[in-house]
Amino acid sequence: MGALDECPYDLELDNEVKFMGGVGRGFEEVSETLAIEEAVKVLLQGLGEDFEREGLRKTPLRVARALREGTRGYMQKAKDIVESALFPETGFVTRVGHAGGAGGLVLVRDLDLFSYCESCLLPFQVKCHIGYVPCGQRVVGLSKLSRVAEVFAKRLQDPYRLADEICSALQNGIKPAGAAVILKCQHIHFPNLESAAFFNPNHNGLVTTFVKSGSGVFLDKSAEAWSDFVSLLRFQEVEDTYSTSSEKNKLWCPCRTFCKMREPDPSMLRAVSSMLGSIGEDPLRKELVETPSCFINWLMNFKSCDLDLKLNEYPRMKMDSKILNKDLVQSELSLPFWSQCEHHLLPFCGIVHIGYFVSEHYGSNPVGKSLLQSVVHFYGFKLQVQERLTRQIAETVSLFLGEDVIVVVEASHTCMMSRGIKKLGSTTATIALLGRFSTDSSARAKFLQMIPSSGSAES
């Protein structure tokens, strides 16, 4: 859909509340939202879940709201935003006008945006820098630059096209001497389940791509305008080189590896295709043909399974409290995990720390790190909420480590960063206490001090 095209998706709700003005009464009655809800129910059934159970009952509606909100750009026109905020500014050439104005670079830095990856439907983070060189004795309201960027971010996107569409919309709408866009895009990177990186707590959970796009005086990559642009970003996190859409030589989405893992269930494929159509996309667009398969294969990593099948090779020994050294706290720190939020069907990941009392009879770790990691992965690889994940890990490892257990989970949630508080780098910590750890503050303090200060979750 073109940047300045008329949009056929400007919905009016029954109570006359515009969808783009916020979620209001009557939102649930929008036919596209109901279609997404039905599709989500099919996906939940494919995961072996009961969408009527507590915790999932409102998930279809939550997912529909989040997806419609995250793709509202299909119902907006950048042209309207720009044309409503063009102001005359003659500049200093004729000694008329105010500071800056026509002729000099205008730059807005560090815009935090989120978009849905068109390859896998997972949100990705965007740090956006926009600049333009005014001409024709007019400038645009600075806040409109961020609003134009958001119009295109709120669509299924690829970083290269996102940069090009923002740049093109500004060039066509403002008619400047040139426009430029630099993006830093970060996509969640799910490690290969067969690789060592999967068990590495320091695995970089994000793939970072830098892209740029320019028009007018910015068409020449060696132009002085680019030098001025980058110089004004000297205190920002930028790369010396950026790729453009013409230089794009590979798919950027790391989840593309899931597309050919297995043949998805046909009903789930139809459900995802229905979701694409409901947000205003064409499921047959060449960039979206493999998207349903990719998304489903990602989602199926979190299908429910039987705990006994995962842990039956380990002995169920319970440590004798009479031979425990009650003064020595042992820990197993930074066990990585990946999970899927059951409220929004979006990933969250991080690390788990487990504490318990040591026994000389059993050694420093009576069961070994591999068992604890297996417990963490078992409860992680399903639809979850972090609070329940923390409790379940604590209750299960207590079967092996004794009744005195403490578990801390630190995680980054995609749903919190892309909606909710929309804060990059935010993390959530939860704690579960069993036995003596629930009453002994000194024991808790000993364990919490063992957690490294750099132990915040890798997002």
Solvent accessible surface area in square Angstrom, and as a share of the most:
residue,aa,sasa,rsa
1,M,101,0.45
2,G,33,0.32
3,A,17,0.13
4,L,48,0.24
5,D,75,0.39
6,E,136,0.61
7,C,22,0.13
8,P,100,0.63
9,Y,73,0.28
10,D,83,0.43
11,L,45,0.22
12,E,98,0.44
13,L,8,0.04
14,D,128,0.66
15,N,61,0.31
16,E,137,0.61
17,V,55,0.31
18,K,91,0.39
19,F,6,0.02
20,M,41,0.19
21,G,68,0.65
22,G,31,0.30
23,V,75,0.43
24,G,23,0.22
25,R,207,0.75
26,G,16,0.15
27,F,0,0.00
28,E,56,0.25
29,E,115,0.51
30,V,17,0.09
31,S,76,0.49
32,E,48,0.22
33,T,0,0.00
34,L,78,0.39
35,A,37,0.29
36,I,0,0.00
37,E,26,0.12
38,E,101,0.45
39,A,5,0.04
40,V,0,0.00
41,K,53,0.23
42,V,48,0.28
43,L,1,0.00
44,L,0,0.00
45,Q,106,0.47
46,G,23,0.22
47,L,0,0.00
48,G,54,0.52
49,E,26,0.12
50,D,82,0.42
51,F,41,0.17
52,E,95,0.43
53,R,71,0.26
54,E,134,0.60
55,G,21,0.20
56,L,0,0.00
57,R,134,0.49
58,K,130,0.55
59,T,0,0.00
60,P,3,0.02
61,L,35,0.17
62,R,73,0.27
63,V,14,0.08
64,A,0,0.00
65,R,77,0.28
66,A,8,0.06
67,L,11,0.05
68,R,7,0.02
69,E,49,0.22
70,G,10,0.09
71,T,2,0.01
72,R,46,0.17
73,G,0,0.00
74,Y,7,0.03
75,M,15,0.07
76,Q,44,0.20
77,K,44,0.19
78,A,0,0.00
79,K,81,0.34
80,D,74,0.39
81,I,13,0.06
82,V,1,0.00
83,E,96,0.43
84,S,86,0.55
85,A,3,0.02
86,L,43,0.21
87,F,107,0.44
88,P,121,0.76
89,E,24,0.11
90,T,39,0.23
91,G,0,0.00
92,F,124,0.52
93,V,138,0.79
94,T,74,0.43
95,R,206,0.75
96,V,90,0.52
97,G,36,0.35
98,H,147,0.66
99,A,90,0.70
100,G,48,0.46
101,G,12,0.11
102,A,23,0.18
103,G,58,0.55
104,G,36,0.35
105,L,46,0.23
106,V,31,0.18
107,L,36,0.18
108,V,26,0.15
109,R,103,0.38
110,D,60,0.31
111,L,29,0.15
112,D,72,0.38
113,L,14,0.07
114,F,20,0.09
115,S,2,0.01
116,Y,23,0.09
117,C,1,0.00
118,E,10,0.05
119,S,9,0.06
120,C,0,0.00
121,L,10,0.05
122,L,1,0.00
123,P,8,0.05
124,F,2,0.01
125,Q,19,0.08
126,V,1,0.00
127,K,56,0.24
128,C,0,0.00
129,H,3,0.01
130,I,0,0.00
131,G,0,0.00
132,Y,1,0.00
133,V,24,0.14
134,P,2,0.02
135,C,50,0.30
136,G,64,0.62
137,Q,102,0.46
138,R,72,0.26
139,V,29,0.17
140,V,4,0.02
141,G,17,0.17
142,L,106,0.53
143,S,72,0.47
144,K,41,0.17
145,L,1,0.00
146,S,34,0.22
147,R,112,0.41
148,V,0,0.00
149,A,0,0.00
150,E,52,0.23
151,V,2,0.01
152,F,0,0.00
153,A,0,0.00
154,K,14,0.06
155,R,8,0.03
156,L,2,0.01
157,Q,1,0.01
158,D,11,0.06
159,P,0,0.00
160,Y,20,0.08
161,R,65,0.24
162,L,0,0.00
163,A,1,0.00
164,D,46,0.24
165,E,33,0.15
166,I,0,0.00
167,C,4,0.02
168,S,49,0.31
169,A,0,0.00
170,L,0,0.00
171,Q,45,0.20
172,N,67,0.34
173,G,9,0.08
174,I,1,0.00
175,K,115,0.49
176,P,7,0.04
177,A,34,0.27
178,G,0,0.00
179,A,0,0.00
180,A,0,0.00
181,V,0,0.00
182,I,3,0.01
183,L,0,0.00
184,K,28,0.12
185,C,0,0.00
186,Q,39,0.18
187,H,0,0.00
188,I,14,0.07
189,H,57,0.26
190,F,10,0.04
191,P,3,0.02
192,N,97,0.50
193,L,73,0.36
194,E,161,0.72
195,S,39,0.25
196,A,89,0.69
197,A,36,0.28
198,F,11,0.05
199,F,108,0.45
200,N,62,0.32
201,P,39,0.25
202,N,118,0.61
203,H,26,0.12
204,N,98,0.50
205,G,2,0.02
206,L,28,0.14
207,V,43,0.24
208,T,56,0.33
209,T,21,0.12
210,F,34,0.14
211,V,0,0.00
212,K,27,0.11
213,S,10,0.07
214,G,21,0.20
215,S,17,0.11
216,G,35,0.33
217,V,68,0.39
218,F,3,0.01
219,L,131,0.65
220,D,83,0.43
221,K,118,0.50
222,S,97,0.63
223,A,22,0.17
224,E,145,0.65
225,A,18,0.14
226,W,14,0.05
227,S,67,0.43
228,D,76,0.40
229,F,0,0.00
230,V,55,0.32
231,S,59,0.38
232,L,69,0.34
233,L,0,0.00
234,R,156,0.57
235,F,159,0.66
236,Q,44,0.20
237,E,121,0.54
238,V,40,0.23
239,E,78,0.35
240,D,145,0.75
241,T,112,0.65
242,Y,23,0.09
243,S,34,0.22
244,T,21,0.12
245,S,51,0.33
246,S,106,0.68
247,E,70,0.32
248,K,75,0.32
249,N,136,0.70
250,K,152,0.65
251,L,112,0.56
252,W,20,0.07
253,C,6,0.04
254,P,25,0.16
255,C,0,0.00
256,R,42,0.15
257,T,106,0.62
258,F,11,0.04
259,C,11,0.07
260,K,174,0.74
261,M,86,0.38
262,R,105,0.38
263,E,152,0.68
264,P,10,0.06
265,D,67,0.35
266,P,83,0.52
267,S,44,0.29
268,M,4,0.02
269,L,44,0.22
270,R,158,0.58
271,A,7,0.06
272,V,0,0.00
273,S,37,0.24
274,S,49,0.32
275,M,8,0.03
276,L,1,0.01
277,G,38,0.36
278,S,12,0.08
279,I,6,0.03
280,G,12,0.12
281,E,25,0.11
282,D,76,0.39
283,P,38,0.24
284,L,150,0.74
285,R,58,0.21
286,K,167,0.71
287,E,55,0.24
288,L,0,0.00
289,V,91,0.52
290,E,75,0.34
291,T,0,0.00
292,P,9,0.06
293,S,25,0.16
294,C,0,0.00
295,F,13,0.05
296,I,1,0.00
297,N,0,0.00
298,W,0,0.00
299,L,0,0.00
300,M,41,0.18
301,N,20,0.10
302,F,1,0.00
303,K,92,0.39
304,S,50,0.32
305,C,58,0.35
306,D,73,0.38
307,L,43,0.21
308,D,78,0.41
309,L,133,0.66
310,K,100,0.42
311,L,0,0.00
312,N,107,0.55
313,E,132,0.59
314,Y,47,0.18
315,P,90,0.56
316,R,124,0.45
317,M,56,0.25
318,K,130,0.55
319,M,9,0.04
320,D,67,0.35
321,S,53,0.34
322,K,184,0.78
323,I,76,0.38
324,L,20,0.10
325,N,56,0.29
326,K,70,0.30
327,D,104,0.54
328,L,94,0.47
329,V,7,0.04
330,Q,50,0.22
331,S,23,0.15
332,E,29,0.13
333,L,48,0.24
334,S,22,0.14
335,L,0,0.00
336,P,9,0.06
337,F,1,0.01
338,W,13,0.05
339,S,0,0.00
340,Q,0,0.00
341,C,9,0.05
342,E,1,0.01
343,H,55,0.25
344,H,27,0.12
345,L,5,0.03
346,L,11,0.06
347,P,1,0.01
348,F,2,0.01
349,C,5,0.03
350,G,6,0.05
351,I,8,0.04
352,V,0,0.00
353,H,0,0.00
354,I,0,0.00
355,G,0,0.00
356,Y,0,0.00
357,F,3,0.01
358,V,11,0.06
359,S,0,0.00
360,E,157,0.70
361,H,133,0.59
362,Y,64,0.24
363,G,32,0.31
364,S,69,0.45
365,N,37,0.19
366,P,19,0.12
367,V,28,0.16
368,G,27,0.26
369,K,102,0.43
370,S,72,0.47
371,L,2,0.01
372,L,0,0.00
373,Q,11,0.05
374,S,36,0.23
375,V,0,0.00
376,V,0,0.00
377,H,21,0.09
378,F,11,0.05
379,Y,21,0.08
380,G,0,0.00
381,F,25,0.10
382,K,34,0.14
383,L,3,0.01
384,Q,0,0.00
385,V,28,0.16
386,Q,6,0.03
387,E,116,0.52
388,R,59,0.22
389,L,0,0.00
390,T,2,0.01
391,R,110,0.40
392,Q,38,0.17
393,I,0,0.00
394,A,1,0.00
395,E,79,0.35
396,T,9,0.05
397,V,0,0.00
398,S,16,0.10
399,L,78,0.39
400,F,0,0.00
401,L,2,0.01
402,G,2,0.02
403,E,97,0.44
404,D,6,0.03
405,V,0,0.00
406,I,0,0.00
407,V,0,0.00
408,V,11,0.06
409,V,0,0.00
410,E,30,0.13
411,A,0,0.00
412,S,4,0.03
413,H,19,0.08
414,T,14,0.08
415,C,12,0.07
416,M,62,0.28
417,M,11,0.05
418,S,17,0.11
419,R,81,0.29
420,G,61,0.58
421,I,105,0.53
422,K,91,0.38
423,K,125,0.53
424,L,47,0.23
425,G,62,0.60
426,S,20,0.13
427,T,64,0.37
428,T,42,0.24
429,A,72,0.56
430,T,23,0.13
431,I,84,0.43
432,A,16,0.13
433,L,58,0.29
434,L,53,0.26
435,G,38,0.37
436,R,72,0.26
437,F,0,0.00
438,S,55,0.36
439,T,116,0.67
440,D,27,0.14
441,S,73,0.47
442,S,65,0.42
443,A,3,0.02
444,R,62,0.22
445,A,42,0.32
446,K,95,0.40
447,F,0,0.00
448,L,75,0.37
449,Q,148,0.66
450,M,71,0.32
451,I,30,0.15
452,P,58,0.36
453,S,122,0.79
454,S,96,0.62
455,G,5,0.05
456,S,59,0.38
457,A,11,0.08
458,E,79,0.35
459,S,27,0.17
